[in-house]
Amino acid sequence: IGAGLGATLLQGAPDTIFALIEGVAAGAMLTMVAETMLPEAFHKGGGVVGISTLSGFLAAVFFNTLG
């Protein structure tokens, strides 16, 4: 239902909107994987592990685009 509504409501939307939506979805997936696949880090660090992983990934991408 959500995919159908999104396709209907966002028909003709600019590419930047789709980039933003996909970026948020990718960040959520990366955070979820970090919290699930790194159980010891999650146990010791709590909920900050996922956000830390995402921040590190974004920093790496940012510095990669500078060069």
FIMAR-915998 format. One record per atom (N, C-alpha, C, O): residue in three letters; atom name; x, y, z. Coordinates in pm, 1 decimal, m for minus. Atoms other than C-alpha are relative to their C-alpha. Layout:
N
<"ALA"; "CA"; <X; Y; Z>>
...
***
This chain:
67
<"ILE"; "N"; <82.8; m119.2; 0.0>>
<"ILE"; "CA"; <0.0; 0.0; 0.0>>
<"ILE"; "C"; <87.2; 125.5; 0.0>>
<"ILE"; "O"; <61.1; 220.9; m73.3>>
<"GLY"; "N"; <m90.2; m115.1; m7.4>>
<"GLY"; "CA"; <282.0; 238.5; 91.5>>
<"GLY"; "C"; <72.8; 24.7; m130.8>>
<"GLY"; "O"; <90.3; 139.4; m171.7>>
<"ALA"; "N"; <m70.2; m15.5; 127.5>>
<"ALA"; "CA"; <467.6; 171.3; m232.8>>
<"ALA"; "C"; <m93.4; 56.6; m106.7>>
<"ALA"; "O"; <m52.8; 140.2; m187.4>>
<"GLY"; "N"; <97.7; m50.9; 96.7>>
<"GLY"; "CA"; <154.0; 233.8; m436.1>>
<"GLY"; "C"; <m30.7; 147.2; 22.7>>
<"GLY"; "O"; <m38.1; 225.2; m72.2>>
<"LEU"; "N"; <25.4; m140.6; m31.5>>
<"LEU"; "CA"; <80.1; 559.1; m255.2>>
<"LEU"; "C"; <119.6; 87.4; m35.1>>
<"LEU"; "O"; <104.3; 196.5; m90.0>>
<"GLY"; "N"; <m120.3; m76.3; 31.8>>
<"GLY"; "CA"; <440.0; 673.2; m289.5>>
<"GLY"; "C"; <15.9; 20.0; m149.5>>
<"GLY"; "O"; <50.4; 129.2; m194.4>>
<"ALA"; "N"; <m11.7; m10.6; 145.3>>
<"ALA"; "CA"; <442.7; 599.6; m661.3>>
<"ALA"; "C"; <m101.6; 97.1; m57.1>>
<"ALA"; "O"; <m72.5; 169.6; m152.2>>
<"THR"; "N"; <104.9; m89.9; 48.3>>
<"THR"; "CA"; <117.4; 787.9; m709.1>>
<"THR"; "C"; <25.9; 144.4; 41.3>>
<"THR"; "O"; <16.9; 235.5; m41.0>>
<"LEU"; "N"; <m17.6; m135.1; m51.6>>
<"LEU"; "CA"; <192.9; 1087.9; m489.6>>
<"LEU"; "C"; <129.5; 66.6; m46.2>>
<"LEU"; "O"; <135.4; 188.9; m58.8>>
<"LEU"; "N"; <m129.2; m56.4; 38.4>>
<"LEU"; "CA"; <554.3; 1131.7; m599.2>>
<"LEU"; "C"; <25.7; m5.8; m149.8>>
<"LEU"; "O"; <139.0; 12.0; m194.5>>
<"GLN"; "N"; <m15.7; 4.4; 144.9>>
<"GLN"; "CA"; <492.6; 1097.0; m969.9>>
<"GLN"; "C"; <39.6; 138.6; m50.2>>
<"GLN"; "O"; <m30.4; 236.6; m24.6>>
<"GLY"; "N"; <m48.9; m127.2; 51.5>>
<"GLY"; "CA"; <690.8; 1370.8; m1141.4>>
<"GLY"; "C"; <79.5; 80.8; 101.1>>
<"GLY"; "O"; <113.0; 196.0; 73.8>>
<"ALA"; "N"; <m79.6; m70.7; m100.7>>
<"ALA"; "CA"; <881.0; 1465.5; m823.8>>
<"ALA"; "C"; <145.0; 10.1; m47.7>>
<"ALA"; "O"; <190.6; m74.7; m124.3>>
<"PRO"; "N"; <m140.2; m13.5; 42.9>>
<"PRO"; "CA"; <1238.7; 1591.5; m870.2>>
<"PRO"; "C"; <87.9; m112.7; 56.1>>
<"PRO"; "O"; <54.7; m175.4; 156.7>>
<"ASP"; "N"; <m91.2; 107.9; m39.2>>
<"ASP"; "CA"; <1529.1; 1347.4; m842.1>>
<"ASP"; "C"; <57.5; 20.8; 139.5>>
<"ASP"; "O"; <92.1; m76.7; 206.3>>
<"THR"; "N"; <m55.7; m24.2; m133.3>>
<"THR"; "CA"; <1653.2; 1516.2; m524.0>>
<"THR"; "C"; <m89.2; m57.9; 109.5>>
<"THR"; "O"; <m39.2; m100.9; 213.4>>
<"ILE"; "N"; <92.0; 60.0; m97.9>>
<"ILE"; "CA"; <1342.4; 1396.6; m338.4>>
<"ILE"; "C"; <26.1; m149.5; 10.6>>
<"ILE"; "O"; <31.5; m204.5; 120.6>>
<"PHE"; "N"; <m27.3; 143.7; m1.0>>
<"PHE"; "CA"; <1412.0; 1037.8; m441.0>>
<"PHE"; "C"; <136.8; m29.9; 62.2>>
<"PHE"; "O"; <151.8; m129.7; 132.6>>
<"ALA"; "N"; <m132.3; 18.2; m61.1>>
<"ALA"; "CA"; <1779.0; 1073.6; m342.6>>
<"ALA"; "C"; <m9.3; 12.5; 151.8>>
<"ALA"; "O"; <53.8; m64.5; 224.2>>
<"LEU"; "N"; <17.5; m17.4; m143.8>>
<"LEU"; "CA"; <1674.8; 1198.8; 1.1>>
<"LEU"; "C"; <m69.0; m121.1; 62.0>>
<"LEU"; "O"; <m26.1; m170.5; 166.3>>
<"ILE"; "N"; <73.5; 116.1; m51.6>>
<"ILE"; "CA"; <1426.5; 914.0; 51.6>>
<"ILE"; "C"; <89.5; m123.6; 2.4>>
<"ILE"; "O"; <90.6; m197.1; 101.2>>
<"GLU"; "N"; <m88.1; 116.2; 5.0>>
<"GLU"; "CA"; <1678.7; 650.7; m58.0>>
<"GLU"; "C"; <114.8; 12.8; 99.7>>
<"GLU"; "O"; <159.2; m87.0; 156.3>>
<"GLY"; "N"; <m106.2; m21.4; m97.8>>
<"GLY"; "CA"; <1947.7; 806.7; 161.1>>
<"GLY"; "C"; <m45.3; m30.2; 141.6>>
<"GLY"; "O"; <28.4; m90.6; 219.4>>
<"VAL"; "N"; <55.0; 28.9; m133.1>>
<"VAL"; "CA"; <1726.6; 789.6; 469.1>>
<"VAL"; "C"; <m19.2; m150.5; 17.3>>
<"VAL"; "O"; <11.1; m205.8; 123.0>>
<"ALA"; "N"; <20.7; 144.7; m7.0>>
<"ALA"; "CA"; <1636.4; 428.7; 389.6>>
<"ALA"; "C"; <133.0; m74.1; 14.4>>
<"ALA"; "O"; <142.3; m170.1; 90.9>>
<"ALA"; "N"; <m131.6; 64.6; m9.9>>
<"ALA"; "CA"; <2003.1; 333.7; 341.6>>
<"ALA"; "C"; <59.8; 21.1; 138.3>>
<"ALA"; "O"; <119.4; m70.7; 194.5>>
<"GLY"; "N"; <m50.4; m25.9; m134.6>>
<"GLY"; "CA"; <2098.0; 500.2; 669.8>>
<"GLY"; "C"; <m69.8; m85.3; 104.0>>
<"GLY"; "O"; <m6.2; m135.3; 196.7>>
<"ALA"; "N"; <74.9; 84.2; m93.2>>
<"ALA"; "CA"; <1823.1; 313.8; 852.1>>
<"ALA"; "C"; <44.8; m145.1; m9.3>>
<"ALA"; "O"; <57.9; m213.0; 92.5>>
<"MET"; "N"; <m47.0; 138.0; 17.2>>
<"MET"; "CA"; <1938.3; m17.0; 703.7>>
<"MET"; "C"; <138.6; m19.4; 59.4>>
<"MET"; "O"; <164.0; m119.9; 125.7>>
<"LEU"; "N"; <m135.7; 9.7; m54.2>>
<"LEU"; "CA"; <2302.6; 49.1; 794.2>>
<"LEU"; "C"; <m3.1; 0.3; 152.2>>
<"LEU"; "O"; <69.0; m76.5; 215.9>>
<"THR"; "N"; <11.9; m5.6; m145.5>>
<"THR"; "CA"; <2204.8; 140.8; 1150.6>>
<"THR"; "C"; <m55.2; m130.0; 55.8>>
<"THR"; "O"; <m6.2; m179.8; 157.1>>
<"MET"; "N"; <59.0; 124.9; m45.2>>
<"MET"; "CA"; <1988.4; m169.7; 1186.2>>
<"MET"; "C"; <100.5; m114.9; m7.9>>
<"MET"; "O"; <109.3; m196.0; 84.2>>
<"VAL"; "N"; <m99.1; 105.7; 16.5>>
<"VAL"; "CA"; <2262.9; m397.4; 1053.0>>
<"VAL"; "C"; <109.2; 13.4; 105.7>>
<"VAL"; "O"; <152.9; m87.0; 162.1>>
<"ALA"; "N"; <m104.9; m19.8; m100.0>>
<"ALA"; "CA"; <2521.4; m242.8; 1286.0>>
<"ALA"; "C"; <m47.0; m44.4; 137.8>>
<"ALA"; "O"; <28.8; m107.4; 211.5>>
<"GLU"; "N"; <49.6; 38.0; m132.2>>
<"GLU"; "CA"; <2301.3; m293.3; 1591.5>>
<"GLU"; "C"; <m27.8; m149.1; 10.3>>
<"GLU"; "O"; <m20.6; m205.8; 119.3>>
<"THR"; "N"; <30.5; 142.9; m1.8>>
<"THR"; "CA"; <2211.2; m649.6; 1491.4>>
<"THR"; "C"; <125.5; m85.5; m13.2>>
<"THR"; "O"; <139.2; m186.6; 55.6>>
<"MET"; "N"; <m116.1; 82.8; 30.1>>
<"MET"; "CA"; <2543.5; m778.1; 1360.9>>
<"MET"; "C"; <118.5; 24.5; 93.3>>
<"MET"; "O"; <215.1; m51.8; 90.9>>
<"LEU"; "N"; <m107.6; m28.2; m94.6>>
<"LEU"; "CA"; <2764.0; m622.9; 1629.0>>
<"LEU"; "C"; <m55.6; m8.0; 142.2>>
<"LEU"; "O"; <m61.9; 93.7; 211.4>>
<"PRO"; "N"; <70.0; 9.6; m128.3>>
<"PRO"; "CA"; <2597.8; m760.1; 1944.3>>
<"PRO"; "C"; <84.6; 42.1; 119.5>>
<"PRO"; "O"; <32.1; 102.0; 213.4>>
<"GLU"; "N"; <m84.0; m39.4; m113.5>>
<"GLU"; "CA"; <2896.0; m708.4; 2176.0>>
<"GLU"; "C"; <11.8; 151.6; 9.3>>
<"GLU"; "O"; <5.0; 208.2; 118.4>>
<"ALA"; "N"; <m7.0; m145.6; 1.2>>
<"ALA"; "CA"; <2932.4; m346.0; 2070.6>>
<"ALA"; "C"; <m133.0; 59.9; 44.4>>
<"ALA"; "O"; <m135.1; 157.7; 119.1>>
<"PHE"; "N"; <131.8; m50.2; m39.4>>
<"PHE"; "CA"; <2557.6; m293.4; 2109.4>>
<"PHE"; "C"; <m22.7; m22.8; 149.2>>
<"PHE"; "O"; <m81.7; 61.4; 216.9>>
<"HIS"; "N"; <16.4; 30.2; m141.8>>
<"HIS"; "CA"; <2565.5; m460.8; 2451.9>>
<"HIS"; "C"; <78.2; 99.2; 86.0>>
<"HIS"; "O"; <28.3; 145.2; 188.8>>
<"LYS"; "N"; <m83.4; m91.5; m78.7>>
<"LYS"; "CA"; <2849.4; m237.0; 2574.8>>
<"LYS"; "C"; <m33.3; 146.4; m25.3>>
<"LYS"; "O"; <m24.1; 228.2; 66.2>>
<"GLY"; "N"; <20.1; m139.9; 34.5>>
<"GLY"; "CA"; <2757.6; 83.6; 2392.3>>
<"GLY"; "C"; <m144.3; 45.3; m4.0>>
<"GLY"; "O"; <m171.4; 165.1; 3.3>>
<"GLY"; "N"; <141.1; m38.1; 5.7>>
<"GLY"; "CA"; <2379.9; 74.4; 2371.2>>
<"GLY"; "C"; <m40.4; 49.7; m137.9>>
<"GLY"; "O"; <19.3; 13.5; m239.3>>
<"GLY"; "N"; <57.2; m47.7; 125.5>>
<"GLY"; "CA"; <2180.3; 255.0; 2106.9>>
<"GLY"; "C"; <89.3; 91.8; m79.8>>
<"GLY"; "O"; <61.4; 118.6; m196.6>>
<"VAL"; "N"; <m88.4; m92.1; 70.5>>
<"VAL"; "CA"; <2465.2; 487.9; 2017.0>>
<"VAL"; "C"; <86.0; m71.9; m104.6>>
<"VAL"; "O"; <146.7; m6.6; m189.5>>
<"VAL"; "N"; <m83.1; 76.8; 93.6>>
<"VAL"; "CA"; <2640.0; 207.3; 1824.0>>
<"VAL"; "C"; <m47.5; 18.7; m143.1>>
<"VAL"; "O"; <34.1; 41.0; m232.4>>
<"GLY"; "N"; <53.3; m14.6; 135.3>>
<"GLY"; "CA"; <2410.3; 232.1; 1522.3>>
<"GLY"; "C"; <25.3; 138.7; m55.7>>
<"GLY"; "O"; <66.8; 153.1; m170.7>>
<"ILE"; "N"; <m22.4; m137.6; 44.4>>
<"ILE"; "CA"; <2433.3; 610.7; 1503.1>>
<"ILE"; "C"; <148.3; 25.3; m22.4>>
<"ILE"; "O"; <185.0; 96.9; m115.6>>
<"SER"; "N"; <m144.8; m15.8; 17.1>>
<"SER"; "CA"; <2812.1; 594.5; 1547.3>>
<"SER"; "C"; <46.5; m63.6; m130.5>>
<"SER"; "O"; <127.8; m6.1; m202.9>>
<"THR"; "N"; <m35.7; 67.7; 124.2>>
<"THR"; "CA"; <2843.0; 346.1; 1263.4>>
<"THR"; "C"; <m44.1; 81.6; m119.9>>
<"THR"; "O"; <31.6; 99.3; m215.4>>
<"LEU"; "N"; <51.3; m81.6; 109.0>>
<"LEU"; "CA"; <2625.4; 558.8; 1039.8>>
<"LEU"; "C"; <81.4; 127.7; m15.9>>
<"LEU"; "O"; <111.7; 167.4; m128.4>>
<"SER"; "N"; <m80.5; m122.4; 5.9>>
<"SER"; "CA"; <2822.9; 873.3; 1127.4>>
<"SER"; "C"; <137.6; m26.8; m60.9>>
<"SER"; "O"; <186.5; 51.6; m142.2>>
<"GLY"; "N"; <m129.2; 36.9; 57.1>>
<"GLY"; "CA"; <3150.7; 700.3; 1048.6>>
<"GLY"; "C"; <m9.1; m27.4; m148.6>>
<"GLY"; "O"; <78.5; 13.1; m225.1>>
<"PHE"; "N"; <19.1; 28.0; 141.8>>
<"PHE"; "CA"; <3017.5; 576.8; 717.2>>
<"PHE"; "C"; <m19.5; 128.7; m78.5>>
<"PHE"; "O"; <39.2; 146.2; m185.2>>
<"LEU"; "N"; <22.9; m126.4; 68.4>>
<"LEU"; "CA"; <2891.9; 922.7; 623.3>>
<"LEU"; "C"; <127.0; 85.3; m7.5>>
<"LEU"; "O"; <150.8; 153.1; m107.5>>
<"ALA"; "N"; <m127.1; m72.7; 1.0>>
<"ALA"; "CA"; <3226.1; 1077.1; 719.3>>
<"ALA"; "C"; <92.3; m58.3; m107.6>>
<"ALA"; "O"; <158.3; 16.5; m179.7>>
<"ALA"; "N"; <m84.7; 63.7; 101.4>>
<"ALA"; "CA"; <3407.8; 823.0; 499.5>>
<"ALA"; "C"; <m45.5; 38.2; m140.3>>
<"ALA"; "O"; <37.6; 67.4; m226.3>>
<"VAL"; "N"; <52.5; m38.2; 130.4>>
<"VAL"; "CA"; <3179.8; 899.5; 204.8>>
<"VAL"; "C"; <31.1; 146.7; m29.3>>
<"VAL"; "O"; <69.0; 182.1; m141.0>>
<"PHE"; "N"; <m26.9; m142.5; 17.1>>
<"PHE"; "CA"; <3221.2; 1273.9; 260.7>>
<"PHE"; "C"; <146.3; 24.3; m37.7>>
<"PHE"; "O"; <175.1; 98.6; m131.5>>
<"PHE"; "N"; <m141.7; m21.3; 29.9>>
<"PHE"; "CA"; <3601.4; 1256.7; 266.5>>
<"PHE"; "C"; <40.8; m63.2; m131.8>>
<"PHE"; "O"; <134.2; m16.4; m196.9>>
<"ASN"; "N"; <m28.4; 62.0; 129.0>>
<"ASN"; "CA"; <3601.7; 1026.0; m33.9>>
<"ASN"; "C"; <m41.8; 91.7; m113.8>>
<"ASN"; "O"; <23.9; 93.2; m217.9>>
<"THR"; "N"; <44.5; m89.7; 105.5>>
<"THR"; "CA"; <3408.5; 1283.8; m236.6>>
<"THR"; "C"; <88.3; 124.9; m10.6>>
<"THR"; "O"; <87.6; 190.8; m114.6>>
<"LEU"; "N"; <m88.5; m116.4; 3.0>>
<"LEU"; "CA"; <3660.8; 1559.0; m145.9>>
<"LEU"; "C"; <119.3; m22.5; m92.6>>
<"LEU"; "O"; <168.1; 70.2; m157.2>>
<"GLY"; "N"; <m123.3; 29.3; 74.9>>
<"GLY"; "CA"; <3948.8; 1383.0; m318.5>>
<"GLY"; "C"; <m19.4; m27.0; m139.8>>
<"GLY"; "O"; <77.1; m52.7; m211.7>>
***
